[in-house]
Amino acid sequence: MRAARLTGWRAPLAIADLPEPEVPEDGVVLRVLACGICRSDWHAWTGADPVALPFVLGHEFCGEVAAAGRDVARWRPGDRVVAPFILACGRCPDCAAGQATACADQRVPGFTIPGAFAEYVAVPRADLNLAPLPAGMDPALAAAFGCRVTTAWHALTGRAALSPGEWLAVIGAGGVGLAAVMLGRAMGARVVAVDVVPEKLAHAAAHGAEATVDAREGDAAAAVRELTGGGAHVALEALGRPETAATALRALRRLGRMVQVGLPAGEHAVQALPWDAVYTGQLAVYGTRGMPARRFPALFDFLAATGLDLSPLITRRVRLSDATAELAAFDAPAPPGVAVITDFAA
């Protein structure tokens, strides 16, 4: 099979012909239909969140079951499915409590097991971790449910408990940020998007943001507080950087909730933050990472009930050989929307 392998930090991904993965007894092998290129992949590519080299990245994918292991009951060849990027064990105390994202024995494609920058990917624990794709869903969009859409949904509903009528400040209007803008608006919240790229702000405004703030122009947190009449009820930080985390905290009103979605990796793993704002404002700070597979049905039901069209997330459909260029684009403010690999033959 064709695959793009990371062989050195920041090195061009090597397009290689690799053996197809073996079928796990409790899992499946998927023919990859689409795989998103995410900022988290960039962290691995740069070595900020290192993986064992050489390695196949790619954690945001959907696919068609090509083969199923002997212990798999739910899936058959031909089924179209999506997986969360955290593959839980289903047996540990956290899994038993319904908190699969905290699983002590989790597997993460593209980080701890080979990922989906390839024509085929193995997914263990398939009965627990896979969900069927809604009929007719574009595979490019479905791939975004492996990370960005589900991460935003769980952050807003499973962590911050966003309510209709509340103000949501989204700090960073990239893929997960744009997903949060669109989902937040559909949930009945009033949304303000903050970024430094005018094209991203325009894209967010066109797809759910009631207001936007260009963080290059003055105090972004103060601008959010003014726009929202005292501060956002919920702030979602989508970059993992100290300046954006500080903006998120200072943009909140008293008793507000901040959700850390962006991955603080490498030099940003330890950050100095304005804890005076947390203390004075009596703020709640939540960490979040991914979404349990059990929550896919609720998300799909929400999309069906609201008619929310998430397709504006996908702005670039690229070839496997384009993955390096898309990763390198994260070195600077990236263009609006999400890039998804849909052609694995070129």
N, C-alpha and C positions, 0 to 999 in steps of 0.2 A: 504494500500500500504506500501511497505518497504521504509524507509527513514533513512538517517543518520543525527541525530540532534546534534547540538552543545549545550551542557548544562553547560559548564564552560570553562573559558579561558585555552587553552592548554589541556583540558581534552579529552580523547578518544571520538570520536563521538559515540553516542548511536544509535545502530540500533533498530528502533522501527516500530511497525505496526500502521500507522496513517490513518485517514480517507482520501479518495481521495478528492482533492480540488473541491470546487464548481465551476461551469462554470460561468465566468463573462458574463454579458449581452452583453458587447462589445468585449468579448475575447473568448479564447479557452482553453481547457485542452489538453495538449500534453502527450502522452505516451513517456517518455524520451528514446531516442535511445542511446544517449551518452552524457556525461558531462565531460568537462575538469576540472582538478584540477590545479588552478592558484595561483600565488603568492598573488594576491589580496584576495583569499580565506584564505590564510595563515595570512594576516593582520587581517582579521576578527577572525580567530581561536585564535590568540594570544591576541586579545583585543586591538590591536593598532588602528584598525578601527572598533569599537565595534558595535555589533548588539544586539537587544533585545533577551534575553534568555528565554526559549529554542528556537532554531531557526534552520531551514534547509538552509544550504549554497548551493552554486552552481549557477554560473551566465553565464557559457559558455556551452551552450547546443544546441542540435537539437532534434527534435521529430516528431512524427506522430500525427496528429490531432485525438483525441479520441472523442471530443464533441465540438460543437461550440455554442456560445450564440445567442440569437434571433436577435441581431443587427449586426451580422457578415455577410458580403456579399461576401468576397473573398475566404473563406476557408470552406472546407467540410471534414468530417471524412475520414481518409486515406491519406490526403495530407501530404507530408513530408516537413518540414519547419525549418528555423533557425531564431533566433531573435537576434538583438543587445542587449547588456546587459542594455542599457539605453532605457527604453520604454517611448517615448515622448507622450505628450498629443495631439499635433496637433492643438492646439487652441491659445496658448500664443504667444506673439510677436516674441520670438525667433523661435518657430516652424514655424510661418508664414514667417519668413525670411530664412527658410531652415536650421536653426542651431539647429537641434533637440537635440544635445548633451548638449546644454545649457538650455534645457527646464526647466522652473520654477516649473513644476508639474510632474517631471519624477518619474517613478517607476523603481526600480533596483532589479531584482530577486537575491536572496541570500544576500541582504543587507537591503532593505526596505520592500520587500515582500518575502514570502517563495521561496526558490530556487530549484534547480534541482538535488541535491544529493538525489534523490527519483525516484520512478517509474513513477510518474505523477507530472506535474507542470502546474499551471494556468498562462496564459499569457493574461493580459488585453490589450485593444486597439489593437486588432489583425490585423484589416485591415490596420492600419498605420504602424505597427512595424514588421510584419513577412515578410519573403521572401521565395520563393520556392527553394528547393534544386535542383541543377542541376542533371539531370538523372544519376544514377549510382554512385553518390558521396558516398564514404565510410562515414557512420555516425560518426566514430571516428574523421575523418578529418573535417567533417562538423561542429562538435562541436567547433573546434578551430576558426570558423568564427564568433562565438558569442563574442569573445574577442580578442584573440591574433593576428590573421591574420588581422581582420578588424581594430584594433587599429593601427597596423603597417602601413597598407595601408593608412589610413586617415592621420597619422602623416607624411608620406612621400609625399602624393599627395595633401591633403587638407590643410596642415599646412606649411610644409617646401618647397613644390613645387620642389622636386628633379628633376633634368634634366639629360638626357643622357650625359655621359662623365664626370659628376661631381664625386668627391670622397665623399663617405658616410662612416663615422665612426660609428660603432654600439658598444656602450659601454654596455656590458652585453649580452652574447650570450645564454640566456635562451630562453623560448618559444617565447616571443614577439620579442626578439632580433634576433633569428634565422629566424623568419618570415620576419623581416626587411631585413636581409641579402639576403634571397631568392628573395623577391620582388624587392629590390633595384637592384640586379644583372639583373633581368628580365627587369627592366626599362632602362637598359643601363648604370647604374652607375658603378663605380669601388668601391669595398667595402673592408673595413678593419674592422675586428672584434677584440674586446678587451675583455678579460676575465681573470680569475685567475685559470680556470680549463682546463688543457691541452686537456681533452677529448671533452669539448665543443668547444674549438678552432679547433680541428681536424674535428669535425662534421660540423662546420661552413665553414671550408676550403673545405670540400668535397661537399658543397652545395651552393657555390656562393661567398665566401669570397676570394678575390684576395690575401689578406695578413692578417696575424693575429699578435696580440701583447699580450704577456703574461704579465699582469699588475703586477705580482710579481717580475718582473725583471727590475728594474730601473724606469725611468720616462715614463709612458705609453703615455702621451700626446706628449712628445718630440719625441717618437718613431713614433707616427702617423704623426706628422709634417714632419719627415724625409722621411717616406715611401711615403707620398703624395706630396712631393715637395713643402712644405710650409704650409700644413694644409688641413684638409677636408673642403669641401664646406658646408656639412651638417653633424651634429653629432646628433645621437639619443641616449638618455640616458634611459636605460631600467631597472633600479634597484631602483631608488628613494633614493639613499644614497648621502651624501655630497661629498665623495671622488670620486664617479663616475660622479657626476654632474660637479665637478671641472675638472676632466679629459676631459669631453665632451667639456667644454668651452675652455680649453687651447689647445685642439686638433684642433681647427678651424683656418682657414686662415682669413685674414682680410675680413670683410663683410660677414662672414659665418653665418650659421643659426643653432641654437641648438633647438631640440625638446625634451621637458621633457615628457617622456612616463611613466617611473617608478613612482609608487605611493609613495610620501613622507608622511609617516604616523608615528604615535607614536612619538618616540624621534627624528625622522628625519623630522617631519612636518615643523620645522623652521631650516634653514640651513645657515651657513656662506659660501658664495661663492666668487670666485675671480672676483669681479666686475671691477677690473682694466683691466682684459682681455676683458670684455664686452665693456668698455669705449675705451680702446686703439685700439681694433680690430673692433670697430663699429659693434658689433655683434647683431643679432636679436635672441631673446629667445621666443620660443613658448611653451605654454602649450597645451596639447591635452588629450582627454579622450574619448575613444570609437569611434564610427562612426555612422552617421545618417543612418537609414534604407534605405533611398532613394538611397544610394550609392552602395547597393548590386549589382544591375545589371551591373554597370560599372566595379566592381571588377570581377564578374563572366565573363564578356566579355573579360577583360584583360587576365584572366587565359586561356580562350578558344583560344584567338588570339596568345598568346605566347607559349601555351603548357606547362606552368610551372606546375611541379608536386610538390605539397606541402606535399606529404605524408611523407617525411623524418622528418617532425615535430613530428610525432606521434611515440614515441619509447617505450611506455608502455601502454598496455591495461589491466586495473585492475578491481577488484571487488569493489562493494560498501563498503564492509567491509575493503578494503585496503586504504580507503581515509585518515584515520588518519595517517598512516605511510607516505603517500605521502605528507601530510601537514607538518609533522615533518621534512621531508627531506629538506624543505626550511630553516630550522634553520642553515644549513651549505650550502656550494656550492652544488647545486643539480646536478644530472647527466644530460647528454645531452637530449634534446628533451622534449616532453610533455607527461604527464600521463593523460589518459582518462578513465573514468569509462564506461565500456561497458556491464558489468554483474551486474544487479541490484538484482539478486536472491540470491547472495552469499556474 
